[in-house]
Amino acid sequence: GSTLNELRAEARKQYNYFKYGTSTPSGTIFERIKNGFQWAFGQLQGGAASGSAEASRSATSAASAASGSATSAKAEL
């Protein structure tokens, strides 16, 4: 036999399945949509962060190239 708590848990699981079409709260359509938006937002933030890091590297290399050009120009004069 089953205990009363096991029967209640099974009844709750069946109720959720009937009401939401899934037995787990994370399987509801609203949770899936919310997770999808969070994923997309994370992808956008990650792309922006890598873009700003790339711009920073480019600016640093451009500054060092300009500095090297200025040094070589002074040496020629």
All heavy atoms as TSV, in Angstrom:
chain	resi	resn	atom	element	x	y	z
A	1	GLY	N	N	0.791	-1.178	0.000
A	1	GLY	CA	C	0.000	0.000	0.000
A	1	GLY	C	C	0.840	1.251	0.000
A	1	GLY	O	O	2.034	1.236	0.246
A	2	SER	N	N	0.172	2.324	-0.270
A	2	SER	CA	C	0.803	3.640	-0.306
A	2	SER	C	C	0.402	4.440	0.920
A	2	SER	O	O	-0.668	4.241	1.485
A	2	SER	CB	C	0.362	4.409	-1.549
A	2	SER	OG	O	0.724	3.713	-2.703
A	3	THR	N	N	1.272	5.350	1.284
A	3	THR	CA	C	0.938	6.226	2.403
A	3	THR	C	C	0.048	7.348	1.903
A	3	THR	O	O	-0.081	7.590	0.690
A	3	THR	CB	C	2.200	6.822	3.034
A	3	THR	OG1	O	2.827	7.658	2.068
A	3	THR	CG2	C	3.150	5.740	3.491
A	4	LEU	N	N	-0.555	8.042	2.834
A	4	LEU	CA	C	-1.457	9.134	2.485
A	4	LEU	C	C	-0.711	10.249	1.743
A	4	LEU	O	O	-1.224	10.806	0.769
A	4	LEU	CB	C	-2.119	9.685	3.753
A	4	LEU	CG	C	-3.177	10.756	3.565
A	4	LEU	CD1	C	-4.298	10.234	2.662
A	4	LEU	CD2	C	-3.734	11.201	4.887
A	5	ASN	N	N	0.516	10.543	2.165
A	5	ASN	CA	C	1.294	11.599	1.505
A	5	ASN	C	C	1.653	11.228	0.070
A	5	ASN	O	O	1.657	12.089	-0.814
A	5	ASN	CB	C	2.563	11.901	2.297
A	5	ASN	CG	C	2.266	12.666	3.571
A	5	ASN	OD1	O	1.248	13.340	3.670
A	5	ASN	ND2	N	3.160	12.545	4.539
A	6	GLU	N	N	1.955	9.962	-0.186
A	6	GLU	CA	C	2.253	9.531	-1.553
A	6	GLU	C	C	1.024	9.667	-2.434
A	6	GLU	O	O	1.123	10.072	-3.596
A	6	GLU	CB	C	2.744	8.087	-1.550
A	6	GLU	CG	C	4.126	7.921	-0.968
A	6	GLU	CD	C	4.526	6.462	-0.839
A	6	GLU	OE1	O	3.647	5.573	-0.946
A	6	GLU	OE2	O	5.718	6.214	-0.634
A	7	LEU	N	N	-0.145	9.332	-1.886
A	7	LEU	CA	C	-1.394	9.468	-2.656
A	7	LEU	C	C	-1.692	10.931	-2.955
A	7	LEU	O	O	-2.129	11.270	-4.057
A	7	LEU	CB	C	-2.552	8.826	-1.901
A	7	LEU	CG	C	-2.498	7.301	-1.788
A	7	LEU	CD1	C	-3.597	6.800	-0.864
A	7	LEU	CD2	C	-2.620	6.681	-3.163
A	8	ARG	N	N	-1.451	11.802	-1.981
A	8	ARG	CA	C	-1.682	13.236	-2.204
A	8	ARG	C	C	-0.715	13.774	-3.272
A	8	ARG	O	O	-1.109	14.570	-4.127
A	8	ARG	CB	C	-1.487	14.011	-0.908
A	8	ARG	CG	C	-2.633	13.840	0.044
A	8	ARG	CD	C	-2.411	14.628	1.299
A	8	ARG	NE	N	-3.536	14.454	2.214
A	8	ARG	CZ	C	-3.503	14.755	3.483
A	8	ARG	NH1	N	-2.394	15.245	4.033
A	8	ARG	NH2	N	-4.567	14.578	4.223
A	9	ALA	N	N	0.540	13.354	-3.219
A	9	ALA	CA	C	1.518	13.799	-4.206
A	9	ALA	C	C	1.127	13.340	-5.603
A	9	ALA	O	O	1.231	14.100	-6.578
A	9	ALA	CB	C	2.904	13.284	-3.846
A	10	GLU	N	N	0.660	12.111	-5.718
A	10	GLU	CA	C	0.226	11.596	-7.017
A	10	GLU	C	C	-1.003	12.352	-7.522
A	10	GLU	O	O	-1.099	12.678	-8.702
A	10	GLU	CB	C	-0.055	10.098	-6.921
A	10	GLU	CG	C	-0.379	9.453	-8.244
A	10	GLU	CD	C	0.768	9.482	-9.239
A	10	GLU	OE1	O	1.944	9.513	-8.821
A	10	GLU	OE2	O	0.483	9.483	-10.456
A	11	ALA	N	N	-1.935	12.659	-6.629
A	11	ALA	CA	C	-3.122	13.415	-7.010
A	11	ALA	C	C	-2.741	14.823	-7.477
A	11	ALA	O	O	-3.276	15.331	-8.459
A	11	ALA	CB	C	-4.099	13.483	-5.845
A	12	ARG	N	N	-1.782	15.451	-6.772
A	12	ARG	CA	C	-1.315	16.790	-7.156
A	12	ARG	C	C	-0.652	16.737	-8.532
A	12	ARG	O	O	-0.847	17.621	-9.369
A	12	ARG	CB	C	-0.328	17.294	-6.105
A	12	ARG	CG	C	0.010	18.756	-6.246
A	12	ARG	CD	C	0.941	19.252	-5.139
A	12	ARG	NE	N	0.448	18.921	-3.811
A	12	ARG	CZ	C	1.063	18.091	-2.962
A	12	ARG	NH1	N	2.195	17.518	-3.298
A	12	ARG	NH2	N	0.552	17.845	-1.773
A	13	LYS	N	N	0.120	15.706	-8.765
A	13	LYS	CA	C	0.802	15.538	-10.055
A	13	LYS	C	C	-0.216	15.369	-11.185
A	13	LYS	O	O	-0.086	15.982	-12.242
A	13	LYS	CB	C	1.717	14.321	-9.973
A	13	LYS	CG	C	2.543	14.070	-11.186
A	13	LYS	CD	C	3.479	12.900	-10.911
A	13	LYS	CE	C	3.954	12.282	-12.202
A	13	LYS	NZ	N	4.745	11.085	-11.967
A	14	GLN	N	N	-1.235	14.563	-10.955
A	14	GLN	CA	C	-2.286	14.358	-11.958
A	14	GLN	C	C	-3.079	15.639	-12.209
A	14	GLN	O	O	-3.430	15.953	-13.343
A	14	GLN	CB	C	-3.224	13.228	-11.522
A	14	GLN	CG	C	-2.567	11.865	-11.474
A	14	GLN	CD	C	-2.116	11.409	-12.834
A	14	GLN	OE1	O	-2.771	11.641	-13.841
A	14	GLN	NE2	N	-0.967	10.737	-12.868
A	15	TYR	N	N	-3.348	16.394	-11.143
A	15	TYR	CA	C	-4.061	17.663	-11.267
A	15	TYR	C	C	-3.259	18.638	-12.125
A	15	TYR	O	O	-3.799	19.288	-13.030
A	15	TYR	CB	C	-4.316	18.256	-9.879
A	15	TYR	CG	C	-4.778	19.692	-9.909
A	15	TYR	CD1	C	-6.085	20.012	-10.259
A	15	TYR	CD2	C	-3.909	20.727	-9.593
A	15	TYR	CE1	C	-6.505	21.331	-10.291
A	15	TYR	CE2	C	-4.319	22.039	-9.625
A	15	TYR	CZ	C	-5.621	22.338	-9.970
A	15	TYR	OH	O	-6.029	23.643	-10.008
A	16	ASN	N	N	-1.966	18.749	-11.845
A	16	ASN	CA	C	-1.116	19.651	-12.633
A	16	ASN	C	C	-1.059	19.218	-14.086
A	16	ASN	O	O	-1.077	20.056	-14.994
A	16	ASN	CB	C	0.289	19.725	-12.049
A	16	ASN	CG	C	0.341	20.595	-10.818
A	16	ASN	OD1	O	-0.502	21.452	-10.615
A	16	ASN	ND2	N	1.341	20.358	-9.985
A	17	TYR	N	N	-0.986	17.930	-14.328
A	17	TYR	CA	C	-0.943	17.441	-15.697
A	17	TYR	C	C	-2.232	17.783	-16.429
A	17	TYR	O	O	-2.223	18.205	-17.579
A	17	TYR	CB	C	-0.699	15.930	-15.724
A	17	TYR	CG	C	-0.464	15.412	-17.121
A	17	TYR	CD1	C	0.776	15.539	-17.716
A	17	TYR	CD2	C	-1.496	14.822	-17.843
A	17	TYR	CE1	C	0.997	15.086	-19.005
A	17	TYR	CE2	C	-1.279	14.368	-19.132
A	17	TYR	CZ	C	-0.039	14.499	-19.705
A	17	TYR	OH	O	0.170	14.066	-20.974
A	18	PHE	N	N	-3.361	17.616	-15.749
A	18	PHE	CA	C	-4.650	17.929	-16.368
A	18	PHE	C	C	-4.786	19.425	-16.621
A	18	PHE	O	O	-5.249	19.843	-17.675
A	18	PHE	CB	C	-5.792	17.448	-15.464
A	18	PHE	CG	C	-7.153	17.789	-15.990
A	18	PHE	CD1	C	-7.706	17.062	-17.035
A	18	PHE	CD2	C	-7.876	18.835	-15.451
A	18	PHE	CE1	C	-8.958	17.371	-17.529
A	18	PHE	CE2	C	-9.127	19.156	-15.951
A	18	PHE	CZ	C	-9.659	18.426	-16.984
A	19	LYS	N	N	-4.363	20.249	-15.651
A	19	LYS	CA	C	-4.544	21.698	-15.761
A	19	LYS	C	C	-3.573	22.338	-16.750
A	19	LYS	O	O	-3.963	23.189	-17.550
A	19	LYS	CB	C	-4.380	22.338	-14.385
A	19	LYS	CG	C	-4.690	23.826	-14.375
A	19	LYS	CD	C	-4.678	24.380	-12.963
A	19	LYS	CE	C	-5.013	25.861	-12.981
A	19	LYS	NZ	N	-4.994	26.442	-11.655
A	20	TYR	N	N	-2.285	21.958	-16.700
A	20	TYR	CA	C	-1.253	22.625	-17.495
A	20	TYR	C	C	-0.735	21.806	-18.674
A	20	TYR	O	O	0.038	22.307	-19.476
A	20	TYR	CB	C	-0.055	22.989	-16.612
A	20	TYR	CG	C	-0.414	23.919	-15.476
A	20	TYR	CD1	C	-0.355	23.470	-14.160
A	20	TYR	CD2	C	-0.804	25.227	-15.709
A	20	TYR	CE1	C	-0.669	24.313	-13.108
A	20	TYR	CE2	C	-1.130	26.075	-14.674
A	20	TYR	CZ	C	-1.064	25.612	-13.370
A	20	TYR	OH	O	-1.380	26.439	-12.348
A	21	GLY	N	N	-1.094	20.553	-18.752
A	21	GLY	CA	C	-0.599	19.716	-19.825
A	21	GLY	C	C	0.774	19.147	-19.543
A	21	GLY	O	O	1.406	18.568	-20.414
A	22	THR	N	N	1.262	19.342	-18.329
A	22	THR	CA	C	2.550	18.807	-17.919
A	22	THR	C	C	2.527	18.558	-16.426
A	22	THR	O	O	1.750	19.184	-15.712
A	22	THR	CB	C	3.695	19.769	-18.282
A	22	THR	OG1	O	4.921	19.189	-17.886
A	22	THR	CG2	C	3.535	21.111	-17.641
A	23	SER	N	N	3.363	17.666	-15.964
A	23	SER	CA	C	3.375	17.362	-14.538
A	23	SER	C	C	4.424	18.166	-13.784
A	23	SER	O	O	4.508	18.095	-12.571
A	23	SER	CB	C	3.607	15.872	-14.312
A	23	SER	OG	O	4.822	15.491	-14.892
A	24	THR	N	N	5.235	18.950	-14.496
A	24	THR	CA	C	6.247	19.767	-13.835
A	24	THR	C	C	5.970	21.238	-14.101
A	24	THR	O	O	5.569	21.613	-15.213
A	24	THR	CB	C	7.653	19.433	-14.359
A	24	THR	OG1	O	7.698	19.678	-15.765
A	24	THR	CG2	C	8.021	17.997	-14.067
A	25	PRO	N	N	6.166	22.104	-13.119
A	25	PRO	CA	C	5.927	23.536	-13.319
A	25	PRO	C	C	6.813	24.141	-14.403
A	25	PRO	O	O	6.412	25.069	-15.085
A	25	PRO	CB	C	6.241	24.160	-11.966
A	25	PRO	CG	C	6.163	23.058	-10.994
A	25	PRO	CD	C	6.526	21.804	-11.751
A	26	SER	N	N	8.028	23.604	-14.585
A	26	SER	CA	C	8.928	24.184	-15.587
A	26	SER	C	C	8.494	23.849	-17.007
A	26	SER	O	O	9.024	24.401	-17.963
A	26	SER	CB	C	10.353	23.698	-15.357
A	26	SER	OG	O	10.408	22.300	-15.525
A	27	GLY	N	N	7.551	22.952	-17.162
A	27	GLY	CA	C	7.109	22.568	-18.485
A	27	GLY	C	C	5.967	23.395	-19.030
A	27	GLY	O	O	5.547	23.183	-20.155
A	28	THR	N	N	5.438	24.337	-18.248
A	28	THR	CA	C	4.318	25.138	-18.723
A	28	THR	C	C	4.766	26.060	-19.846
A	28	THR	O	O	5.941	26.420	-19.961
A	28	THR	CB	C	3.703	25.976	-17.586
A	28	THR	OG1	O	4.682	26.888	-17.114
A	28	THR	CG2	C	3.206	25.094	-16.452
A	29	ILE	N	N	3.830	26.457	-20.657
A	29	ILE	CA	C	4.136	27.309	-21.809
A	29	ILE	C	C	4.692	28.655	-21.370
A	29	ILE	O	O	5.601	29.201	-21.997
A	29	ILE	CB	C	2.899	27.469	-22.726
A	29	ILE	CG1	C	3.261	28.173	-24.029
A	29	ILE	CG2	C	1.795	28.212	-22.012
A	29	ILE	CD1	C	4.105	27.357	-24.949
A	30	PHE	N	N	4.194	29.186	-20.249
A	30	PHE	CA	C	4.694	30.470	-19.775
A	30	PHE	C	C	6.147	30.376	-19.332
A	30	PHE	O	O	6.944	31.278	-19.600
A	30	PHE	CB	C	3.817	30.990	-18.626
A	30	PHE	CG	C	2.404	31.245	-19.050
A	30	PHE	CD1	C	1.370	30.488	-18.547
A	30	PHE	CD2	C	2.110	32.241	-19.978
A	30	PHE	CE1	C	0.072	30.709	-18.950
A	30	PHE	CE2	C	0.817	32.472	-20.395
A	30	PHE	CZ	C	-0.214	31.699	-19.875
A	31	GLU	N	N	6.505	29.285	-18.677
A	31	GLU	CA	C	7.895	29.090	-18.272
A	31	GLU	C	C	8.800	28.941	-19.488
A	31	GLU	O	O	9.901	29.475	-19.516
A	31	GLU	CB	C	8.033	27.857	-17.374
A	31	GLU	CG	C	7.645	28.101	-15.939
A	31	GLU	CD	C	8.567	29.082	-15.248
A	31	GLU	OE1	O	9.799	28.970	-15.409
A	31	GLU	OE2	O	8.056	29.965	-14.558
A	32	ARG	N	N	8.330	28.239	-20.487
A	32	ARG	CA	C	9.146	28.060	-21.698
A	32	ARG	C	C	9.356	29.382	-22.415
A	32	ARG	O	O	10.453	29.676	-22.901
A	32	ARG	CB	C	8.485	27.055	-22.629
A	32	ARG	CG	C	8.545	25.649	-22.109
A	32	ARG	CD	C	7.919	24.686	-23.057
A	32	ARG	NE	N	7.901	23.342	-22.492
A	32	ARG	CZ	C	7.465	22.284	-23.125
A	32	ARG	NH1	N	7.000	22.394	-24.351
A	32	ARG	NH2	N	7.489	21.109	-22.546
A	33	ILE	N	N	8.309	30.198	-22.488
A	33	ILE	CA	C	8.437	31.511	-23.138
A	33	ILE	C	C	9.379	32.396	-22.341
A	33	ILE	O	O	10.255	33.063	-22.905
A	33	ILE	CB	C	7.051	32.162	-23.299
A	33	ILE	CG1	C	6.236	31.388	-24.338
A	33	ILE	CG2	C	7.173	33.628	-23.684
A	33	ILE	CD1	C	4.796	31.814	-24.424
A	34	LYS	N	N	9.218	32.407	-21.006
A	34	LYS	CA	C	10.079	33.221	-20.162
A	34	LYS	C	C	11.540	32.797	-20.305
A	34	LYS	O	O	12.424	33.645	-20.438
A	34	LYS	CB	C	9.633	33.106	-18.702
A	34	LYS	CG	C	10.382	34.036	-17.759
A	34	LYS	CD	C	9.834	33.945	-16.362
A	34	LYS	CE	C	10.639	32.890	-15.642
A	34	LYS	NZ	N	10.330	32.778	-14.221
A	35	ASN	N	N	11.789	31.500	-20.307
A	35	ASN	CA	C	13.159	31.011	-20.480
A	35	ASN	C	C	13.709	31.379	-21.849
A	35	ASN	O	O	14.894	31.680	-21.992
A	35	ASN	CB	C	13.216	29.505	-20.261
A	35	ASN	CG	C	13.018	29.123	-18.810
A	35	ASN	OD1	O	13.215	29.938	-17.923
A	35	ASN	ND2	N	12.611	27.891	-18.585
A	36	GLY	N	N	12.857	31.373	-22.865
A	36	GLY	CA	C	13.288	31.768	-24.201
A	36	GLY	C	C	13.705	33.228	-24.260
A	36	GLY	O	O	14.730	33.577	-24.851
A	37	PHE	N	N	12.921	34.091	-23.618
A	37	PHE	CA	C	13.274	35.508	-23.578
A	37	PHE	C	C	14.563	35.733	-22.794
A	37	PHE	O	O	15.405	36.542	-23.186
A	37	PHE	CB	C	12.148	36.346	-22.967
A	37	PHE	CG	C	11.024	36.639	-23.929
A	37	PHE	CD1	C	9.724	36.365	-23.589
A	37	PHE	CD2	C	11.276	37.200	-25.173
A	37	PHE	CE1	C	8.684	36.630	-24.467
A	37	PHE	CE2	C	10.258	37.473	-26.059
A	37	PHE	CZ	C	8.950	37.184	-25.710
A	38	GLN	N	N	14.707	35.013	-21.679
A	38	GLN	CA	C	15.932	35.159	-20.898
A	38	GLN	C	C	17.150	34.700	-21.694
A	38	GLN	O	O	18.202	35.331	-21.637
A	38	GLN	CB	C	15.828	34.367	-19.596
A	38	GLN	CG	C	14.885	34.990	-18.587
A	38	GLN	CD	C	14.703	34.137	-17.351
A	38	GLN	OE1	O	15.062	32.968	-17.338
A	38	GLN	NE2	N	14.121	34.723	-16.319
A	39	TRP	N	N	17.008	33.634	-22.455
A	39	TRP	CA	C	18.118	33.156	-23.277
A	39	TRP	C	C	18.490	34.188	-24.336
A	39	TRP	O	O	19.664	34.498	-24.543
A	39	TRP	CB	C	17.735	31.831	-23.940
A	39	TRP	CG	C	18.794	31.331	-24.857
A	39	TRP	CD1	C	19.902	30.617	-24.529
A	39	TRP	CD2	C	18.864	31.530	-26.276
A	39	TRP	NE1	N	20.651	30.361	-25.648
A	39	TRP	CE2	C	20.035	30.917	-26.736
A	39	TRP	CE3	C	18.040	32.176	-27.192
A	39	TRP	CZ2	C	20.400	30.921	-28.079
A	39	TRP	CZ3	C	18.408	32.183	-28.517
A	39	TRP	CH2	C	19.574	31.568	-28.946
A	40	ALA	N	N	17.466	34.732	-25.028
A	40	ALA	CA	C	17.725	35.716	-26.078
A	40	ALA	C	C	18.380	36.962	-25.496
A	40	ALA	O	O	19.319	37.514	-26.081
A	40	ALA	CB	C	16.423	36.076	-26.788
A	41	PHE	N	N	17.900	37.409	-24.348
A	41	PHE	CA	C	18.485	38.586	-23.703
A	41	PHE	C	C	19.938	38.318	-23.320
A	41	PHE	O	O	20.802	39.181	-23.499
A	41	PHE	CB	C	17.660	38.968	-22.470
A	41	PHE	CG	C	18.074	40.259	-21.841
A	41	PHE	CD1	C	17.915	41.454	-22.509
A	41	PHE	CD2	C	18.628	40.278	-20.574
A	41	PHE	CE1	C	18.298	42.648	-21.935
A	41	PHE	CE2	C	19.024	41.452	-19.992
A	41	PHE	CZ	C	18.854	42.649	-20.663
A	42	GLY	N	N	20.210	37.120	-22.830
A	42	GLY	CA	C	21.585	36.746	-22.494
A	42	GLY	C	C	22.473	36.727	-23.717
A	42	GLY	O	O	23.638	37.124	-23.660
A	43	GLN	N	N	21.934	36.266	-24.844
A	43	GLN	CA	C	22.724	36.255	-26.083
A	43	GLN	C	C	23.038	37.676	-26.528
A	43	GLN	O	O	24.148	37.957	-26.988
A	43	GLN	CB	C	21.955	35.525	-27.192
A	43	GLN	CG	C	21.774	34.054	-26.939
A	43	GLN	CD	C	23.080	33.315	-26.905
A	43	GLN	OE1	O	23.931	33.499	-27.754
A	43	GLN	NE2	N	23.244	32.471	-25.910
A	44	LEU	N	N	22.078	38.573	-26.395
A	44	LEU	CA	C	22.311	39.963	-26.785
A	44	LEU	C	C	23.348	40.613	-25.880
A	44	LEU	O	O	24.214	41.343	-26.353
A	44	LEU	CB	C	21.000	40.754	-26.741
A	44	LEU	CG	C	19.975	40.381	-27.805
A	44	LEU	CD1	C	18.681	41.128	-27.568
A	44	LEU	CD2	C	20.516	40.689	-29.191
A	45	GLN	N	N	23.247	40.354	-24.574
A	45	GLN	CA	C	24.226	40.927	-23.646
A	45	GLN	C	C	25.614	40.369	-23.915
A	45	GLN	O	O	26.586	41.106	-23.878
A	45	GLN	CB	C	23.829	40.629	-22.207
A	45	GLN	CG	C	22.739	41.509	-21.684
A	45	GLN	CD	C	22.463	41.249	-20.222
A	45	GLN	OE1	O	22.684	40.145	-19.730
A	45	GLN	NE2	N	21.978	42.246	-19.526
A	46	GLY	N	N	25.712	39.099	-24.194
A	46	GLY	CA	C	27.006	38.482	-24.484
A	46	GLY	C	C	27.618	39.053	-25.749
A	46	GLY	O	O	28.816	39.305	-25.811
A	47	GLY	N	N	26.806	39.277	-26.764
A	47	GLY	CA	C	27.301	39.857	-28.007
A	47	GLY	C	C	27.775	41.280	-27.818
A	47	GLY	O	O	28.794	41.687	-28.372
A	48	ALA	N	N	27.059	42.048	-27.012
A	48	ALA	CA	C	27.458	43.424	-26.752
A	48	ALA	C	C	28.757	43.466	-25.965
A	48	ALA	O	O	29.633	44.296	-26.234
A	48	ALA	CB	C	26.359	44.160	-25.991
A	49	ALA	N	N	28.911	42.554	-25.029
A	49	ALA	CA	C	30.136	42.531	-24.218
A	49	ALA	C	C	31.342	42.159	-25.076
A	49	ALA	O	O	32.409	42.762	-24.964
A	49	ALA	CB	C	29.989	41.558	-23.059
A	50	SER	N	N	31.175	41.172	-25.951
A	50	SER	CA	C	32.308	40.785	-26.790
A	50	SER	C	C	32.608	41.870	-27.821
A	50	SER	O	O	33.767	42.084	-28.171
A	50	SER	CB	C	32.027	39.452	-27.481
A	50	SER	OG	O	30.986	39.581	-28.421
A	51	GLY	N	N	31.592	42.579	-28.285
A	51	GLY	CA	C	31.814	43.676	-29.220
A	51	GLY	C	C	32.583	44.816	-28.583
A	51	GLY	O	O	33.491	45.383	-29.192
A	52	SER	N	N	32.244	45.151	-27.333
A	52	SER	CA	C	32.965	46.235	-26.667
A	52	SER	C	C	34.393	45.807	-26.338
A	52	SER	O	O	35.315	46.621	-26.378
A	52	SER	CB	C	32.237	46.669	-25.398
A	52	SER	OG	O	32.223	45.632	-24.448
A	53	ALA	N	N	34.607	44.533	-26.025
A	53	ALA	CA	C	35.964	44.051	-25.764
A	53	ALA	C	C	36.803	44.120	-27.038
A	53	ALA	O	O	37.975	44.495	-27.001
A	53	ALA	CB	C	35.922	42.627	-25.224
A	54	GLU	N	N	36.202	43.761	-28.164
A	54	GLU	CA	C	36.913	43.825	-29.446
A	54	GLU	C	C	37.249	45.269	-29.799
A	54	GLU	O	O	38.353	45.570	-30.271
A	54	GLU	CB	C	36.040	43.205	-30.545
A	54	GLU	CG	C	36.701	43.149	-31.907
A	54	GLU	CD	C	37.894	42.207	-31.944
A	54	GLU	OE1	O	37.901	41.221	-31.205
A	54	GLU	OE2	O	38.817	42.486	-32.725
A	55	ALA	N	N	36.335	46.201	-29.545
A	55	ALA	CA	C	36.592	47.616	-29.809
A	55	ALA	C	C	37.717	48.125	-28.920
A	55	ALA	O	O	38.560	48.905	-29.366
A	55	ALA	CB	C	35.316	48.426	-29.580
A	56	SER	N	N	37.737	47.666	-27.685
A	56	SER	CA	C	38.796	48.081	-26.772
A	56	SER	C	C	40.158	47.582	-27.255
A	56	SER	O	O	41.145	48.319	-27.227
A	56	SER	CB	C	38.504	47.547	-25.375
A	56	SER	OG	O	39.563	47.837	-24.510
A	57	ARG	N	N	40.214	46.337	-27.712
A	57	ARG	CA	C	41.475	45.794	-28.241
A	57	ARG	C	C	41.912	46.565	-29.479
A	57	ARG	O	O	43.088	46.857	-29.663
A	57	ARG	CB	C	41.314	44.314	-28.580
A	57	ARG	CG	C	41.402	43.410	-27.376
A	57	ARG	CD	C	41.563	41.958	-27.800
A	57	ARG	NE	N	40.397	41.465	-28.524
A	57	ARG	CZ	C	39.366	40.854	-27.962
A	57	ARG	NH1	N	39.346	40.672	-26.664
A	57	ARG	NH2	N	38.351	40.432	-28.692
A	58	SER	N	N	40.955	46.902	-30.354
A	58	SER	CA	C	41.293	47.647	-31.564
A	58	SER	C	C	41.832	49.030	-31.223
A	58	SER	O	O	42.781	49.505	-31.830
A	58	SER	CB	C	40.065	47.774	-32.464
A	58	SER	OG	O	39.640	46.513	-32.898
A	59	ALA	N	N	41.201	49.679	-30.243
A	59	ALA	CA	C	41.647	51.011	-29.849
A	59	ALA	C	C	43.041	50.947	-29.251
A	59	ALA	O	O	43.894	51.809	-29.526
A	59	ALA	CB	C	40.670	51.616	-28.844
A	60	THR	N	N	43.315	49.933	-28.471
A	60	THR	CA	C	44.637	49.781	-27.872
A	60	THR	C	C	45.695	49.548	-28.939
A	60	THR	O	O	46.770	50.156	-28.910
A	60	THR	CB	C	44.630	48.608	-26.869
A	60	THR	OG1	O	43.636	48.861	-25.889
A	60	THR	CG2	C	45.975	48.455	-26.205
A	61	SER	N	N	45.400	48.689	-29.909
A	61	SER	CA	C	46.378	48.417	-30.960
A	61	SER	C	C	46.564	49.646	-31.857
A	61	SER	O	O	47.678	49.923	-32.311
A	61	SER	CB	C	45.964	47.205	-31.787
A	61	SER	OG	O	44.779	47.461	-32.491
A	62	ALA	N	N	45.504	50.404	-32.090
A	62	ALA	CA	C	45.629	51.617	-32.897
A	62	ALA	C	C	46.474	52.655	-32.168
A	62	ALA	O	O	47.312	53.335	-32.779
A	62	ALA	CB	C	44.247	52.186	-33.207
A	63	ALA	N	N	46.273	52.752	-30.853
A	63	ALA	CA	C	47.055	53.717	-30.075
A	63	ALA	C	C	48.528	53.330	-30.063
A	63	ALA	O	O	49.408	54.187	-30.185
A	63	ALA	CB	C	46.515	53.803	-28.649
A	64	SER	N	N	48.814	52.046	-29.929
A	64	SER	CA	C	50.220	51.628	-29.918
A	64	SER	C	C	50.848	51.814	-31.307
A	64	SER	O	O	52.017	52.173	-31.420
A	64	SER	CB	C	50.349	50.179	-29.458
A	64	SER	OG	O	49.762	49.312	-30.383
A	65	ALA	N	N	50.091	51.608	-32.361
A	65	ALA	CA	C	50.604	51.817	-33.719
A	65	ALA	C	C	50.890	53.307	-33.953
A	65	ALA	O	O	51.926	53.659	-34.527
A	65	ALA	CB	C	49.622	51.298	-34.746
A	66	ALA	N	N	50.009	54.159	-33.469
A	66	ALA	CA	C	50.206	55.599	-33.616
A	66	ALA	C	C	51.417	56.055	-32.819
A	66	ALA	O	O	52.209	56.892	-33.266
A	66	ALA	CB	C	48.946	56.358	-33.175
A	67	SER	N	N	51.585	55.484	-31.641
A	67	SER	CA	C	52.725	55.828	-30.817
A	67	SER	C	C	54.024	55.401	-31.492
A	67	SER	O	O	55.020	56.139	-31.507
A	67	SER	CB	C	52.596	55.142	-29.456
A	67	SER	OG	O	53.770	55.304	-28.709
A	68	GLY	N	N	54.019	54.227	-32.090
A	68	GLY	CA	C	55.207	53.734	-32.794
A	68	GLY	C	C	55.514	54.596	-34.003
A	68	GLY	O	O	56.681	54.877	-34.304
A	69	SER	N	N	54.500	55.041	-34.714
A	69	SER	CA	C	54.710	55.911	-35.877
A	69	SER	C	C	55.286	57.264	-35.463
A	69	SER	O	O	56.151	57.801	-36.130
A	69	SER	CB	C	53.380	56.121	-36.620
A	69	SER	OG	O	52.909	54.911	-37.125
A	70	ALA	N	N	54.782	57.783	-34.348
A	70	ALA	CA	C	55.275	59.066	-33.879
A	70	ALA	C	C	56.742	58.945	-33.457
A	70	ALA	O	O	57.555	59.839	-33.731
A	70	ALA	CB	C	54.421	59.559	-32.693
A	71	THR	N	N	57.098	57.866	-32.831
A	71	THR	CA	C	58.483	57.636	-32.401
A	71	THR	C	C	59.404	57.521	-33.604
A	71	THR	O	O	60.500	58.115	-33.632
A	71	THR	CB	C	58.573	56.373	-31.533
A	71	THR	OG1	O	57.676	56.499	-30.437
A	71	THR	CG2	C	59.965	56.152	-31.010
A	72	SER	N	N	58.983	56.779	-34.622
A	72	SER	CA	C	59.827	56.626	-35.808
A	72	SER	C	C	59.926	57.928	-36.594
A	72	SER	O	O	60.976	58.242	-37.182
A	72	SER	CB	C	59.306	55.494	-36.706
A	72	SER	OG	O	58.030	55.827	-37.211
A	73	ALA	N	N	58.868	58.742	-36.574
A	73	ALA	CA	C	58.911	60.033	-37.259
A	73	ALA	C	C	59.912	60.964	-36.567
A	73	ALA	O	O	60.648	61.699	-37.222
A	73	ALA	CB	C	57.527	60.653	-37.295
A	74	LYS	N	N	59.944	60.951	-35.237
A	74	LYS	CA	C	60.883	61.775	-34.497
A	74	LYS	C	C	62.335	61.320	-34.775
A	74	LYS	O	O	63.224	62.139	-34.872
A	74	LYS	CB	C	60.620	61.675	-32.990
A	74	LYS	CG	C	59.426	62.456	-32.523
A	74	LYS	CD	C	59.275	62.324	-31.002
A	74	LYS	CE	C	58.034	63.028	-30.514
A	74	LYS	NZ	N	57.851	62.855	-29.061
A	75	ALA	N	N	62.498	60.021	-34.883
A	75	ALA	CA	C	63.853	59.498	-35.137
A	75	ALA	C	C	64.363	59.936	-36.514
A	75	ALA	O	O	65.554	60.153	-36.683
A	75	ALA	CB	C	63.823	57.972	-35.008
A	76	GLU	N	N	63.474	60.032	-37.482
A	76	GLU	CA	C	63.893	60.417	-38.830
A	76	GLU	C	C	64.246	61.891	-38.891
A	76	GLU	O	O	65.099	62.289	-39.674
A	76	GLU	CB	C	62.784	60.108	-39.835
A	76	GLU	CG	C	62.591	58.636	-40.094
A	76	GLU	CD	C	61.472	58.353	-41.086
A	76	GLU	OE1	O	60.994	59.307	-41.730
A	76	GLU	OE2	O	61.082	57.198	-41.201
A	77	LEU	N	N	63.627	62.728	-38.083
A	77	LEU	CA	C	63.892	64.151	-38.100
A	77	LEU	C	C	65.137	64.410	-37.327
A	77	LEU	O	O	66.070	64.974	-37.500
A	77	LEU	CB	C	62.733	64.950	-37.490
A	77	LEU	CG	C	61.439	64.880	-38.269
A	77	LEU	CD1	C	60.356	65.633	-37.494
A	77	LEU	CD2	C	61.581	65.487	-39.654
